Amino acid sequence: MVKKFVFVISLCMVLACCGCGDESDLRKVDADRAETYEETAYGDTAGTHEETEYEDSVETAENVKAFFESVTDEMLNDCDDYPSLEEYRNAPLVLLERFQDVGLYGIRAGEETAMLLYIEGEKILIEEDPFPSFLNLYQERPKLNVFDADRDGVNEVMISLRTVTGTPISRYAMLVCDREDEWNIYMYDDYLEDMEDVIQYKYDDKNNVIAFLDDGGNVLWEEELSEWTGEYPYSGVVNFGDNVNFDAGTVQMNVVPYIELENSLPYEPIRIVFDISFSDETFEIEGYEIQKNDPQTDIYIRDYVALEDDEEIEGCEWMQYDRRPVLRVKIQYKDKPENAYQHKKDYFLFLTRDDEISRVLVTDYEDKGIHIRLNEGTACENNHSLGEGCGFDAHFEDVTFDGRKDLIISVGNSRHASYYCAYICMDDGFRHERTFEHIPSYEVKNDERVICGSDTDGIGRYADMTYEYKDGEFVLTDYVEKEIKEE
């Protein structure tokens, strides 16, 4: 079953009712579809009046829906940094994630929590019931993706977030916000049934062998259980539902099947990566790959990651490149320097089919992030990390149109655009290409073999840019600036 919920209120309506902020509408023309969307601009500052309004909204809200209706663009504009742990757990309004011009926020009224999605001048309420809370033990931020998932000509917003953490339980949820006549929200609820339709398992108790099979009975993977399972015998159950990680960035579901043992934590020899699609209000599994769940992560880190005195390991993340595992080891400062992010750099360890390390890529961010000015021909002279929150989310995508996927990493957000650095796949490894950081809120146009960007100053001026990859650089080939004056 797919849960569906509808609740939308325009920010323009809120401003008109509350009488606060700039009541002018800004319009952005999408040249590709020749359609017009209305956006409400974020204000540049939030003064005493807005602070008072914020406090009054929180104090007078009877429930989370009432607080949602009182949230204005000034309040969202003021919420432009990722929260501390204390703010995350207690503040009435926190920034969870940004992707291009889409913002996802956590809201709270009393003991009630919900999420607020801001897109195209509208607020969308994602209530805790029937949808999950944004809170989790690790303060792990949701992931956002914006693309035309159902190929209807209109982009959807895909959200993945952690929902349950325990020992050994780890679960995530996948939501899609789909604009039809109105915004509808769908959650992937029946993924367990879908998995059971395409993956089965059987146990040979005579030889102590566990096997995973496809829906035609063909063996996908099998292994004789380890000798120590004699002391902790197989219980006869494989649990698919307690380690499920949805990823909106890759549109995948990563599952570690738990082979349940008596009086022991489960055995986890493999993981299954499912490719997911969304169409006609329905999620489906399009394909899958079984991978060995490498128990040697600590060995990889010991052998290939070199920490400096001011560094420590922040965490690890498994990714995929050409259907092979990539271990990302995140490094952060022990003590965050002034005017710097806590996150410092990453190691990307590329594995072969024999689970050997074939390539090591180290990325740092001390001089990454360029904020392009909204004027054609204005040079981007200074490289700097952008002032607003940055998750350093990474994914692989072909941005040079050579058929090889490049590494793209988020390096920050301005008020109205997102910026990324690119490591271009070459014959001998990956090469950092600084000119990709010029492109605000990039969008790959495969048919035209160009990269498009867009930005706004928030007070009525818009710029649309087109870049081509030439001679190893991203070159600006078209720039259109327009100004929408207040009527």
C-alpha positions as CSV (number, residue, x, y, z in Angstrom):
1,M,0.0,0.0,0.0
2,V,1.2,3.5,-0.8
3,K,0.2,6.1,1.8
4,K,-1.2,9.3,0.2
5,F,-1.8,12.7,1.9
6,V,-2.6,16.1,0.7
7,F,-2.0,19.4,2.5
8,V,-0.8,22.6,0.8
9,I,-1.0,26.3,1.6
10,S,0.6,29.0,-0.5
11,L,3.1,31.3,1.2
12,C,1.5,34.1,-0.7
13,M,-1.8,33.4,1.1
14,V,-0.1,33.4,4.4
15,L,1.5,36.7,3.8
16,A,-1.7,38.2,2.6
17,C,-3.5,37.0,5.8
18,C,-0.7,37.9,8.2
19,G,0.2,41.2,6.6
20,C,4.0,40.5,7.0
21,G,6.8,40.6,4.5
22,D,7.0,41.4,0.8
23,E,3.7,40.6,-0.8
24,S,5.0,40.8,-4.3
25,D,5.2,37.6,-6.4
26,L,8.2,36.6,-8.3
27,R,7.9,34.6,-11.5
28,K,10.4,32.3,-13.0
29,V,10.0,31.2,-16.6
30,D,11.2,27.7,-17.4
31,A,12.4,28.0,-21.0
32,D,12.3,24.3,-21.5
33,R,8.6,24.0,-20.9
34,A,7.5,27.6,-21.5
35,E,5.5,27.4,-18.3
36,T,5.3,30.0,-15.5
37,Y,5.6,29.3,-11.9
38,E,5.0,31.6,-9.0
39,E,7.6,31.9,-6.2
40,T,7.6,34.0,-3.1
41,A,11.1,35.4,-2.5
42,Y,12.9,35.0,0.8
43,G,13.4,38.4,2.5
44,D,16.9,39.6,2.9
45,T,16.7,40.3,6.6
46,A,14.5,39.5,9.6
47,G,14.1,42.4,12.0
48,T,12.4,42.8,15.4
49,H,8.9,42.6,13.9
50,E,9.7,39.2,12.4
51,E,11.3,37.9,15.6
52,T,8.2,38.9,17.6
53,E,5.9,37.3,15.0
54,Y,8.0,34.1,15.2
55,E,7.7,34.0,19.0
56,D,4.0,34.8,18.9
57,S,3.4,32.0,16.3
58,V,5.1,29.4,18.4
59,E,3.3,30.4,21.6
60,T,-0.2,30.7,20.2
61,A,-0.1,27.5,18.0
62,E,-2.4,24.9,19.4
63,N,-0.9,22.1,17.3
64,V,1.6,21.5,14.6
65,K,-0.8,22.3,11.8
66,A,-1.7,25.6,13.3
67,F,2.0,26.5,13.6
68,F,2.6,25.3,10.0
69,E,-0.1,27.8,8.8
70,S,1.6,30.6,10.6
71,V,5.1,30.1,9.2
72,T,6.1,32.9,6.8
73,D,8.9,33.3,4.3
74,E,10.7,35.6,6.8
75,M,10.7,32.8,9.3
76,L,12.1,30.3,6.7
77,N,14.7,32.9,5.6
78,D,15.9,33.3,9.2
79,C,16.2,29.5,9.4
80,D,19.2,29.3,7.1
81,D,21.7,27.1,9.0
82,Y,21.6,23.5,10.0
83,P,20.7,23.2,13.7
84,S,22.8,22.2,16.7
85,L,21.7,19.1,18.5
86,E,19.8,21.1,21.1
87,E,18.0,23.1,18.4
88,Y,17.3,19.9,16.4
89,R,15.6,18.3,19.4
90,N,13.8,21.3,20.8
91,A,13.5,24.3,18.4
92,P,10.0,24.9,16.7
93,L,11.5,25.4,13.3
94,V,14.8,23.9,11.9
95,L,16.4,23.5,8.5
96,L,16.7,19.8,7.6
97,E,18.0,19.9,4.0
98,R,18.1,22.0,0.9
99,F,18.4,20.8,-2.7
100,Q,18.5,23.5,-5.5
101,D,15.5,25.8,-4.7
102,V,13.7,23.2,-2.5
103,G,13.8,23.5,1.3
104,L,12.8,20.8,3.9
105,Y,12.2,21.9,7.4
106,G,11.3,20.3,10.7
107,I,8.5,22.0,12.7
108,R,7.3,21.4,16.3
109,A,4.4,22.5,18.4
110,G,4.5,21.0,21.9
111,E,5.2,17.3,21.6
112,E,4.0,17.2,17.9
113,T,6.4,17.2,15.1
114,A,6.1,17.4,11.3
115,M,8.0,18.4,8.2
116,L,7.5,21.4,6.0
117,L,8.5,21.2,2.3
118,Y,8.9,24.6,0.6
119,I,8.8,24.5,-3.2
120,E,7.7,26.9,-5.9
121,G,6.2,29.4,-3.5
122,E,4.2,26.8,-1.7
123,K,4.4,25.1,1.7
124,I,3.5,21.4,2.0
125,L,2.8,19.8,5.4
126,I,4.2,16.3,5.9
127,E,2.5,15.3,9.2
128,E,4.0,12.7,11.5
129,D,0.9,10.6,11.2
130,P,0.7,8.9,8.7
131,F,4.3,9.9,7.8
132,P,7.5,9.5,9.9
133,S,9.0,12.1,12.2
134,F,12.1,13.9,11.1
135,L,13.8,13.1,14.5
136,N,16.4,10.4,14.8
137,L,19.0,9.5,17.3
138,Y,22.0,10.5,15.1
139,Q,20.5,13.8,13.9
140,E,21.0,12.4,10.4
141,R,19.5,14.8,7.8
142,P,17.1,13.6,5.1
143,K,18.2,13.4,1.5
144,L,16.3,15.3,-1.2
145,N,16.2,14.8,-5.0
146,V,14.2,16.8,-7.6
147,F,13.6,15.2,-11.0
148,D,10.8,13.9,-13.2
149,A,10.4,10.5,-11.6
150,D,7.2,9.5,-13.3
151,R,8.1,11.1,-16.7
152,D,5.0,13.3,-16.8
153,G,6.9,16.5,-17.7
154,V,6.7,17.9,-14.1
155,N,9.4,17.4,-11.5
156,E,8.7,15.4,-8.3
157,V,10.5,15.8,-4.9
158,M,11.9,12.6,-3.5
159,I,12.7,12.4,0.2
160,S,14.5,9.7,2.1
161,L,15.1,9.8,5.9
162,R,16.1,7.6,8.8
163,T,13.1,6.5,10.9
164,V,14.3,3.9,13.4
165,T,17.7,3.2,15.1
166,G,18.5,0.4,17.4
167,T,20.6,-2.7,17.8
168,P,20.6,-4.2,15.2
169,I,17.7,-2.2,13.6
170,S,18.1,0.5,11.1
171,R,15.2,1.7,8.9
172,Y,14.5,4.5,6.5
173,A,11.5,5.8,4.7
174,M,11.0,7.0,1.1
175,L,8.5,9.7,0.2
176,V,7.6,11.3,-3.1
177,C,5.8,14.7,-3.4
178,D,4.0,14.7,-6.7
179,R,2.3,17.7,-8.1
180,E,-0.9,16.8,-10.0
181,D,-3.9,19.1,-9.6
182,E,-2.5,19.6,-6.1
183,W,0.5,18.4,-4.2
184,N,0.2,14.7,-3.2
185,I,2.5,12.8,-0.9
186,Y,3.2,9.1,-1.4
187,M,5.2,6.8,0.9
188,Y,6.7,3.4,-0.1
189,D,4.9,1.1,2.3
190,D,4.9,-2.3,0.6
191,Y,8.6,-2.7,-0.1
192,L,8.8,-5.9,1.9
193,E,6.2,-7.5,-0.2
194,D,7.9,-6.3,-3.4
195,M,11.2,-7.7,-2.1
196,E,9.6,-11.1,-1.4
197,D,8.2,-11.2,-4.9
198,V,11.7,-11.0,-6.5
199,I,14.0,-12.5,-3.9
200,Q,13.5,-15.8,-2.0
201,Y,15.8,-17.9,0.2
202,K,16.3,-21.5,1.2
203,Y,18.4,-23.3,3.7
204,D,20.1,-26.7,3.3
205,D,20.3,-28.0,6.8
206,K,22.4,-31.1,5.8
207,N,25.2,-29.0,4.4
208,N,24.5,-25.8,6.5
209,V,24.2,-23.7,3.3
210,I,22.0,-20.6,2.9
211,A,21.0,-19.6,-0.6
212,F,19.2,-16.6,-2.1
213,L,17.1,-17.2,-5.3
214,D,15.4,-15.1,-7.9
215,D,11.7,-15.5,-8.6
216,G,12.5,-18.3,-11.1
217,G,14.3,-20.4,-8.5
218,N,17.8,-19.6,-9.9
219,V,20.6,-19.3,-7.3
220,L,21.8,-15.7,-7.0
221,W,24.2,-16.3,-4.1
222,E,24.9,-19.1,-1.7
223,E,27.3,-19.7,1.1
224,E,28.1,-22.3,3.7
225,L,27.5,-20.8,7.1
226,S,30.6,-20.2,9.2
227,E,31.8,-22.8,11.7
228,W,30.8,-20.7,14.7
229,T,27.2,-21.0,13.7
230,G,27.4,-24.5,15.2
231,E,27.3,-22.8,18.6
232,Y,24.6,-20.3,17.4
233,P,22.5,-22.3,15.0
234,Y,20.4,-20.8,12.2
235,S,16.9,-20.2,13.4
236,G,15.2,-20.7,10.1
237,V,14.4,-17.1,9.5
238,V,15.9,-14.4,7.2
239,N,14.8,-11.0,8.2
240,F,14.7,-8.5,5.3
241,G,13.0,-5.6,7.2
242,D,15.3,-4.5,9.9
243,N,18.2,-3.0,7.9
244,V,16.6,-1.0,5.1
245,N,18.2,2.2,3.8
246,F,16.4,4.3,1.2
247,D,18.5,6.8,-0.7
248,A,16.6,9.6,-2.6
249,G,19.9,10.6,-4.3
250,T,20.4,7.3,-6.1
251,V,16.7,6.3,-6.0
252,Q,17.7,3.0,-4.5
253,M,16.9,0.8,-1.5
254,N,19.9,-0.8,0.2
255,V,18.9,-3.9,2.3
256,V,21.1,-6.1,4.5
257,P,19.2,-9.4,5.1
258,Y,19.6,-10.6,8.6
259,I,20.2,-14.4,8.8
260,E,18.8,-14.9,12.3
261,L,20.8,-17.1,14.7
262,E,19.9,-18.4,18.1
263,N,21.2,-16.5,21.0
264,S,23.3,-14.2,18.8
265,L,23.1,-11.1,16.7
266,P,22.2,-11.9,13.0
267,Y,24.7,-12.9,10.4
268,E,25.0,-10.4,7.6
269,P,27.1,-11.7,4.7
270,I,25.4,-9.8,1.8
271,R,23.6,-6.6,0.9
272,I,21.1,-6.2,-1.9
273,V,20.8,-2.9,-3.8
274,F,17.4,-2.4,-5.3
275,D,16.7,0.1,-8.1
276,I,13.3,1.8,-7.5
277,S,10.9,3.6,-9.8
278,F,7.8,5.7,-9.2
279,S,4.9,6.0,-11.7
280,D,1.1,6.2,-11.5
281,E,1.2,6.8,-7.7
282,T,3.1,3.5,-7.3
283,F,6.6,2.5,-6.3
284,E,8.2,-0.5,-8.0
285,I,11.5,-2.5,-7.9
286,E,13.1,-2.3,-11.4
287,G,16.2,-4.4,-10.7
288,Y,18.7,-5.4,-8.0
289,E,22.2,-6.5,-7.4
290,I,23.6,-8.7,-4.6
291,Q,26.9,-7.6,-3.2
292,K,29.1,-9.1,-0.5
293,N,28.7,-7.2,2.7
294,D,32.4,-6.5,3.3
295,P,33.4,-7.1,6.9
296,Q,36.8,-5.5,6.3
297,T,35.8,-1.9,6.5
298,D,38.0,-1.3,9.5
299,I,40.9,-2.9,7.7
300,Y,40.4,-0.6,4.6
301,I,40.4,2.4,6.9
302,R,43.5,1.3,8.7
303,D,45.4,0.6,5.5
304,Y,44.3,3.5,3.3
305,V,43.2,6.4,5.5
306,A,45.8,8.7,7.0
307,L,44.6,11.1,9.7
308,E,46.4,14.3,10.6
309,D,46.7,15.5,14.2
310,D,43.6,17.7,13.9
311,E,41.4,15.1,12.2
312,E,39.1,12.3,13.2
313,I,36.7,10.0,11.4
314,E,33.2,11.3,11.2
315,G,31.6,8.2,9.7
316,C,31.4,5.9,6.7
317,E,29.0,5.5,3.8
318,W,28.8,2.8,1.1
319,M,28.2,4.1,-2.5
320,Q,28.1,2.5,-5.9
321,Y,30.2,3.3,-9.0
322,D,29.6,1.2,-12.2
323,R,27.8,-1.3,-9.9
324,R,30.8,-1.8,-7.7
325,P,31.1,-0.7,-4.1
326,V,32.8,2.5,-3.1
327,L,33.6,3.2,0.6
328,R,33.4,6.8,1.5
329,V,35.2,7.7,4.8
330,K,34.2,11.1,6.1
331,I,36.9,13.1,8.0
332,Q,36.2,16.0,10.2
333,Y,38.1,18.5,12.4
334,K,38.5,17.5,16.0
335,D,38.0,21.2,16.9
336,K,36.2,23.2,14.2
337,P,38.2,26.2,13.1
338,E,36.5,29.6,12.9
339,N,34.7,30.3,9.6
340,A,35.0,26.6,8.5
341,Y,32.8,23.6,8.2
342,Q,33.3,20.8,10.7
343,H,33.6,18.4,7.8
344,K,37.1,18.6,6.3
345,K,37.6,16.0,3.6
346,D,36.7,12.5,2.3
347,Y,38.4,9.3,1.2
348,F,36.7,7.5,-1.6
349,L,37.9,3.9,-1.7
350,F,37.0,2.1,-4.9
351,L,36.7,-1.7,-4.7
352,T,37.2,-4.4,-7.4
353,R,35.0,-7.5,-7.8
354,D,37.6,-9.3,-5.6
355,D,37.1,-6.7,-2.9
356,E,40.5,-5.2,-3.4
357,I,41.0,-1.4,-3.4
358,S,41.6,-0.3,-7.0
359,R,41.7,3.4,-6.5
360,V,41.8,6.0,-3.7
361,L,40.5,9.5,-4.2
362,V,40.9,12.1,-1.5
363,T,38.7,15.2,-1.7
364,D,39.1,18.4,0.5
365,Y,36.9,21.4,0.7
366,E,39.0,24.2,2.2
367,D,38.9,26.2,-1.1
368,K,35.8,24.8,-2.7
369,G,32.6,26.7,-3.4
370,I,32.2,29.7,-5.7
371,H,29.3,32.1,-5.5
372,I,28.7,33.5,-9.0
373,R,27.5,37.0,-9.1
374,L,24.3,37.7,-10.9
375,N,25.9,39.7,-13.8
376,E,27.1,38.4,-17.1
377,G,30.9,38.7,-17.4
378,T,31.5,39.3,-13.7
379,A,34.5,37.2,-12.7
380,C,34.4,34.7,-9.8
381,E,37.7,35.7,-8.2
382,N,37.5,34.3,-4.7
383,N,37.0,30.6,-3.9
384,H,35.3,30.2,-0.5
385,S,32.8,27.9,1.3
386,L,29.4,29.4,1.1
387,G,27.9,30.7,4.3
388,E,24.8,28.6,4.6
389,G,24.4,24.9,5.6
390,C,26.1,22.2,3.6
391,G,25.7,18.5,3.8
392,F,28.6,17.5,1.5
393,D,26.2,15.0,-0.1
394,A,28.0,13.0,-2.9
395,H,26.8,11.1,-5.9
396,F,28.1,9.9,-9.3
397,E,26.7,11.4,-12.4
398,D,28.0,12.0,-16.0
399,V,28.3,15.7,-16.4
400,T,30.8,15.6,-19.3
401,F,28.7,13.4,-21.6
402,D,31.5,10.8,-22.2
403,G,29.5,7.9,-20.8
404,R,31.6,7.8,-17.6
405,K,30.1,9.0,-14.3
406,D,31.8,11.8,-12.4
407,L,31.9,12.5,-8.7
408,I,29.6,15.4,-7.7
409,I,29.7,16.8,-4.1
410,S,27.6,19.5,-2.5
411,V,29.7,22.4,-1.3
412,G,27.1,24.8,-0.1
413,N,24.0,26.9,-0.7
414,S,23.3,30.5,-1.3
415,R,19.8,31.8,-0.5
416,H,18.5,30.7,-3.8
417,A,20.9,28.2,-5.4
418,S,23.0,25.2,-4.6
419,Y,26.6,24.7,-5.6
420,Y,28.7,21.6,-6.2
421,C,32.2,20.6,-6.9
422,A,33.0,18.0,-9.6
423,Y,35.7,15.4,-9.9
424,I,35.8,14.4,-13.6
425,C,36.5,10.7,-14.4
426,M,39.6,10.3,-16.5
427,D,41.6,7.3,-17.8
428,D,44.0,7.6,-14.9
429,G,41.6,8.6,-12.1
430,F,39.5,11.6,-11.1
431,R,40.4,15.2,-11.7
432,H,38.9,18.2,-9.8
433,E,37.4,20.7,-12.3
434,R,37.0,24.1,-10.6
435,T,34.8,25.6,-13.3
436,F,31.8,23.4,-12.3
437,E,31.6,25.4,-9.1
438,H,30.5,28.4,-11.2
439,I,27.2,26.7,-12.0
440,P,24.3,27.5,-9.6
441,S,21.7,24.8,-9.1
442,Y,23.0,22.7,-12.0
443,E,20.8,20.6,-14.2
444,V,22.1,18.1,-16.8
445,K,20.5,18.2,-20.2
446,N,21.6,15.0,-21.9
447,D,19.8,15.6,-25.2
448,E,21.4,18.9,-25.7
449,R,24.7,17.8,-24.0
450,V,24.8,21.0,-21.9
451,I,24.6,21.9,-18.2
452,C,22.0,24.5,-17.2
453,G,22.1,26.8,-14.2
454,S,19.8,29.3,-12.7
455,D,19.9,31.9,-9.9
456,T,18.0,34.9,-8.5
457,D,18.8,37.8,-6.3
458,G,15.5,37.3,-4.5
459,I,14.1,40.8,-5.4
460,G,13.0,40.2,-8.9
461,R,16.1,39.5,-11.0
462,Y,16.7,36.1,-12.6
463,A,19.5,34.6,-14.6
464,D,19.5,31.4,-16.7
465,M,22.8,30.1,-17.8
466,T,24.0,27.4,-20.2
467,Y,27.4,25.7,-20.0
468,E,29.3,23.3,-22.3
469,Y,32.2,21.0,-21.4
470,K,35.0,22.1,-23.7
471,D,38.7,21.3,-23.5
472,G,38.4,20.1,-19.9
473,E,36.4,23.1,-18.6
474,F,32.8,24.1,-18.2
475,V,32.4,27.1,-20.5
476,L,29.5,29.6,-20.3
477,T,27.8,29.7,-23.7
478,D,24.6,31.4,-23.0
479,Y,23.4,33.8,-20.4
480,V,19.9,35.3,-20.1
481,E,19.0,37.8,-17.4
482,K,15.5,39.0,-16.8
483,E,13.9,41.3,-14.3
484,I,10.4,40.9,-13.1
485,K,9.2,44.2,-11.8
486,E,6.6,44.6,-9.1
487,E,3.2,45.6,-10.5
